[in-house]
């Protein structure tokens, strides 16, 4: 990249790297967010960027079958689960793409430029066409951004962008308790500008370093506005593998469409096969070669030894910020006193939970939902188990004889129930009696954000403040705990706009402390992830967030 086009923040990153405050991977991540090409960013720190797959090295043709749950998918901007997005990923694409190396690169957006204060972002788009032959334009992107940020849509994208693209306002209506009903809207009439047919400008209320990361959040798919945000077999898109068939609970079929703007793709089709919640069905299908691999986020840790023993199988593993949290809804009468949730945290032995639930593949939870793999993680004094302190907090909250709750949980994957069972046993010693309401997955996902107390799995996010914005910012769609803390929200917005890694780490540390002291969660573990694939399957690289990219896959016949 020419010197005159470099973002001024790049010099700061270089200095922090030279001073040892920023590792190679973190430098690459932030340099690419500021508009440096991945190749140039790798070179700056003495590394060679991973080479893209060469078409000449990949066989063409064949049908690859991957075990993955197939749920109804008809509204991509409200995707709740990662496997939903894999069904649509071959049809609709994203403005950016975060690869298996955790580096974010331009995609439908061919490049971006940020102002020195990180408040103005110009998105320069690819000059391509939709499947139906219509030009892909800035108007399409603007419609998608506005649709995601419309509170009536209910997209979790709103949680990521609320701090810098939206403002709250009083609707003039009252709720049943007589309180003002609040909603959100763009903070300024010019918050989203069309510069020309292939350039969109975002004018931000607050500085934000992670705009490109947000563009790859899995519900932020770029849809054809003419379809109104809906999706199904036959939907228009820009990707190489449109969805052509979907049978809920059975299979989803993605078939290659030649002439893709991004180059050559290899498989004739990719089929996701729904084998249910029982992990033994997937293991049997891999062993008998009825499927070529498994979706990593559905993989059961209890099956890894069997899969490792299969001579035709390769296991890929990755360290991630994937986790699960037992969270309370803090607007419920029984959980309004923050001492209750803190007592529950203190009563849990997270290293033991990791051992019992996930065979020590990962790291113990620290009850704040920021992971050691995040570049802005702040190492705090470990929150060890202290049953006496937990009992004391309960007594102060008015429960000297203990307290009783019910927790909603899923049967599968097995690690989730094992983690819940481990915590339930540990809570007993502190007088916290918890009954488990065990649900089938489909039933659980209908109520996951409604139950007063539940255990929810959360996927990896590349930056610490991203999951905090999605899950704990006041009033956002995925705030299942209904946690609302003005100091937390203010610090979160500040962290999102801070480029200096040392300064941001200190802010993240304050957020972590708030979560430990008055937050809504008990976090037993961080988990690594793995996926088993037939050795004939080529091109698969396990992604920390569980994404599958059909255009990267090929099959030896």
N, C-alpha and C positions, 0 to 999 in steps of 0.2 A: 504494500500500500504506500502510495506517495506520501512524503512527510507532511505536505500541506493539508492532507486530508485526514491525518491522524487526529483522533479525539484527544484533547488536552489531558484527559484523565489517564491516558496511556503512560505518560511519563511518571505519574505517581505509582502506577502498577509496576513499572520497571524498577523504580527505586525500592519499593517494598520487596520485590523479588530479590534484588541485589543485596538487600539488608537481611535476607532470610526470614522476612515476615510473611512471605507468601510463597507457597510451594509451586512447583511447575504446573501441576494440574489446575490449581486455583488461578494461576496467572493466565493459562490458556482459556479457562472458562470466562473470566472477566474481560480479557482482551477481545474475545469474539463477541461478547455482548456489546462492546463499544464499537463494533463494526470492522475489526481486523479479521481477515480471512483466517480460517483454521490453519491452513498451511503456513501462513506467515507467523501466526501465534506460536505454533509448535517450534518453528525455526528460531524464534527469538529466545527460547529457553533451551536450545540445543537438542531438540527432539525432532523426530520425523513423523509427520502426520500419517495416520493409517491410510493405506492406499485403498481406493474404492475397488469394488469387485470389477474385474475385467470380463467383458462379455465373452471373450475368446476362451476363458478358463471355465466357463459354466455351461453344462449341458442344457439343451432347450427341450421343453416338453414334459409331459407327465402330470400326474395329479397327486399332490401332497396332502396327507390327512393328518390333522393335529387335533388331539383331544382337548376340548374346551367347552364349557357350558355355553349353551345357545339360548339366550333370553330374547324376549321381544325387544326390538330396537326400532323405534320410529321417530325419535326426537333427539338427534345428536347433541344439540346444545344443552340438553339436560341429562346427558350421560351421567350415571352415578358410579358405574363400575368399569374397570379397565377392559374386561373382556367384551363389553358392549362395543367399545371403540375399535377393537380389532375386527369386528364384523364389518364396520364401515370404512376402515382405513384404506382399503383398496379403491374406494369410490371417491370419497372426499379427502382432500389433503389439507395441509396446515401452512400457515405463513412461514413458520420456522420448523426446524427438525433437530431435536436433541438426540444424538446418536448413542450407541452403546458405550462410547468413551465419555459420556456425560458432557460433551461439548455441543453447544447450540449453534447451528449453521442456518443461513438463509435457505428458504425453500420456495414456496409460492411468492414470497417476498425475496427478490434476488439479492437485495442488499438493504441495509438500514443505516441511517445517520442520526446521531444524537447530538443535541446542542451541549455546550460546555456545562450548563447547569442541569442537564438531564431532564429538562422540562419540555423539550420539543423533539419529537421523533419523526423523521421522514422515512416512510416505507415505500421503497421502489419495487414495483411488482414485475413478475415475469410477463412477457407478452405471449400469451398462450390462448388456447380456446377450450371451452367446455366440450364435453362429449357431443353435444348437439350442434356444435359448430359455431356457437355464439362466442364473441370475444370475452375473455376474462378481464374485468376492468376494476378501477377504483370504486365504482358504484357498488359492485358486488361485495367488496371488502367492507365498505362503510355500512352496508345493510347488515352484514354479519356481526360487526362490532356492536351496532345499535341493538340488534336482536338479542345478543348475549347480555347486554347491559340493561335491557328492559326488565324491570322487576316482575312484570307479568309472565315473562318467559321462565323464570326460576332457575337460571343457569348459575352454576358455581363460579363461572368466569367473573361474575359480579363481585364475589369475595376477593379475588385477586386484584381487581382494578378499582374497587370502590374508593380506596384511599387517594387515588390520583386522577380518576376520571369522573367521579360522581360527587354529589352533595345530597345531604338529607334535607327534606322539607316537610312541613306540616300540611297534610292533605285537607285539613279543615274538618275532618270527621273524627268521631270519638269511638273508642272501643267499649266493650261492655262494662268496663270499670270507670268509664268517663275520661280516660287518658287520651291524649291526642294521638291519632294514627299518623305515623311517619312513613315516608317512602323515599325513594332515591330518583335522581334525574342527573343528566349531564351537568357538570358544574358550570359550563359556559356554552353559549350557542355555537362557538367556534372550537369546541373541544376536539371535534373531528372535522378535518378539512379535506376537500378534494383539491389537490394542487393541479393535477392534470389527469388524463384517462388512466395513467398507470402509476400515480403517486398519491399516497394518503399521508396527511400530516396529523399527528396527535399532539395537541397542546394540553399539557398536563397541569393539574392544580398543584401538585407536589412533585418533587424530583423522584425519579424511579429508575433504578439501575437494571431491573429485571424484565423490562417490557418484552424482549425477544423470548425469554423463558415462558412468559405468560402466553405467548402466541402458540406454544406447543402444548398447553394444557389440553388434555384429551377431549373435553367438551367444546373446545374452540375450533372445531372443524369448519372449513369454509364450504358452505352449502350454496346451492343455486337459489337465489332469492325468489325466483319464479315458483319454487315448490313450497315456499312459506315456512321453511324450517323443518319440514317432514322428511322422512327417509324410508326407503324400502327397496326391494328388488326392482331394478329398472330405473332407479333415481339417477338424475344427471349429476355429473361430477367432473373432476379433472384427472383422477387417478388411473393407474394401469390395470386394476383388478376390480371392476364393478361387482357389486352384490347381485347375483342373478337368481338366487333361490334361498329362502329362509323357512325352515320348519322348526318352530320353537320346541326346544327339548329334544331335537333330533339332529339337525345339521344346518349349516350355512355354507353356501357355495359361492366363491369368488372366482370369476373367469377372466383370463387375460384379454385385454383390449389392445390390439396393436396400434402403433402410431402415438404412443405416449410421449409427451413433451420431454420427460426426464431421461429418455434413452431406451435401452433394450431391457425387457424383463424376460423371464425364463420359463416358469411353470405354465402349463396350459390352464391349470386351475388349482386353487387352494380350498380345501374342504375342512371346516371346523366340525368335529363330530362330538355330539353331546353324549357322554357316557355316564352322566349322573354324578351324584356327590360321592359315591363309594370309590375311594382311591384304588381299590383292588381291581376294579373294572379297567381303569386306565393302565395299570401295571400289566394286566393280562393282555390288553390290546397291543401294548408296546412289545411285550415278550413274544406274541404270536405274529407281530408285524402287520397287524390290522391297521395300526396308525403309525406314523413316522416320528411322532413326538408329542410333547405335552406343553400346555400353556403353563409357564413357570409359576404364576401366582396361584394356580390351583394345585400345585405339586404338594404332596403330603410328605413331611419330613420323615415319617415312619416307614416310607417305602424306599428311601434312598439306598439302603444296603442291597435290597433285591435288585434294583435297577442297575447298580454298579456291577452286579454279578453277571449281567447279560452281555455276552461277547460282542453282539452287534450294536451296542448302545454306547454313546458318548454322553457324559454328564458335564454340563457347564454350570458353574457357580459364580455368584456375584455378591459382594458386600453391598448392602442397601440401607436406606432409611425406612424400609417397610416395617410396620409395627402393628400392634393392636392395643386399644385402650379401653379400660372399663371406665365409662364416663357417666356422671350424674347430670341431670338437668337442673340447673341451679335456680330456676324460677319456681321449682316445686317446693312446697312447704317443708318437706322433710330434708331438703338439701340446701335451703337458703343460707344456713349458717355454714361458712366455709370451713369451720373446724371439723365438720363431719367428714368431708372429702380428704382433708389433711390427715385426720386420724386413720382413714382407710389407706392412705399412702404409707404412713409410718408403720402400719401393721403388716406390710408386705415385704418379703425377702425376695428382691428381684433376681439376684444371681441364682437362687434356688428355682425360681419360676423358669428362667432360661434353661436350666438343666432339665427340669421335668417336662417342659412343653416343647423345647426345640433343640434338645441334645447339645446345648452350648454352641450352636452354630449361630453366631450373632454376638450381641452384647447385652448386659443387663439394662433395663429401663431406668430412667432417672426422673420420671414423672413431669417432664416439661415438653416433650415432643420435638426437641431439637437434637439431632443425632451427631455423634462424634465424626461421621463421614461428611457432615456439612462444613463448608469452609469457614462459616461464621459461627461455629459452635464455640461456646465458652465453657471451659472446664470448671465446674463448681465442686465444692466438697460433696462427696457422694452421700445421697440421702439413704442412709442405712436403716434397717429395720429397728424400731424402738417401740416395743409393745407397751411398755409402761407409759411412755409419752402419749401413745394413741389412746390409752384408757383415760389418761388425765384430760385430754382434749374432749373426749366424749362426756366425761363428768361435768366439765365446764360448760358444755353445750346443753346440759340438762338430761344426760343419759348415763347416770352412774351405774346402772344395771345392764348396760349394753343397748343394742339397737338391732332391728331386723329389717331386711329388705329382700326384694326379688330382683335378680338380674336376668335379662334376656340375652340368649346366646344361641349360636348355630351349632349343629352337629359336626359339620364339615367346613373347612378342613380340620383335621383332628387336633392340630396344635392349638386352635382357638379354644376348644372345650378343655383341653389339658391345661391351658393357662388359667382359665376361669376356675377350674377345679382346684388348682394349686393355690390360687388366691383365696378361695372360699375356705380352705382348710386353715390357712394362715390367719385369716380374719377372725376365726373362731376364738383364738387365744386372747384377742383384744375385746371379746364380747360383741363382735360384729357378726350377726347371724344372717347369712345370705342363702336364699333358695335359688336354684337355677331353673329358669323357664327355658327349656331346650326346644328350639324350633327348627323345622326344615328351612333350608336356605331361602327358598322362594317366599315363604311366609315371613321370615325375619326381615327381608329387604323391603317388605311392605310397611314395616313399622319401625325400622332402625332409628329414624330420627324423631320418633314419637314416644318411645318408652321412657319412663322416668330414669331407668338405670339399665344400661346395655353395654355389651362388649362389641366394639366395631374395629375391623381391620382397616388400616390406612396404608395406602401405597407410598412408595418412595417419591420424594420431591427433591430436586437438585439443590435447592437453597433452603436454609433454615426458616427464613421468614415466610416462605411460600405456604407451607402447611399451616403455620400460625394464622395467616390471612384467610385461608380457606375454612379452617375449622373453629377459630376462636375470635375473629373480629366480630364486633357487635352487629347483629342483624343481618348476617349474610346467609345464603341458602343452606350451606353445609354446616352451619353452627348447630350441631345436634345437641350440644350441651346447654345451649342458650346462655352461654357465658357472656357477660357484658361488663367491661371494666374500662373506664375512661382513660386511666393512666396506661393501661395495656395498649389500647387503640392508638394513643398518641405516640408511644414509643415505637409501635409497629410501623406506623407511617414514617417516622424518622429513620428507622432502620432501612426501609425500602429505598430511601433516597440517598443513602450514605455509601459512597464508593470506597472510601478509605476502610480497608479490611480490619485494621486494629480498632478503629473507632466503632465500626459496626458490630464487631464482636462484643465490645463492652455493652452496647445497647441490647444485643441479643441476650447477653448475660442477665441484664435487668428483666427482660421478658421471661427468661427461664426461671428466675427467682420468683416472679409474680405467680407463675404457674405452680411452682412447688408450694408456695405459701397460701395461695387462695384460689388456685385453679380447680377445674372440675374433673380431673382425670387421675386414674391410677394406671401407670404404664409398666407392665411386667417385663417387657423385653423389646429389643431390636432384633430383627431376623435377617439372616442371609437368605438368598433364594437360589434355587437350582432348577434345571430343566433337563430332561432326558430326551435325546434324539437319536434316531437311527443313523448309523454312519453313512448311509446313502443320502441323507439330507444334507445339502450343501448351503452355505451362506448364512445359516442361523447363528446369530451372536446374541446371547442372553442380554436383555435390556434391563437395567435396574428398576424401571417402572413397569415391566411386563409387556411392553409393546411388541407386536410382531409386524414386520414390514414385508409384505408379500413380494415386492419387487426385488428383494435381496435374496430370495430363496430359489434353489434349483434342486433337481432330483436325479441321482444316478440311476440308470435303469439296467 
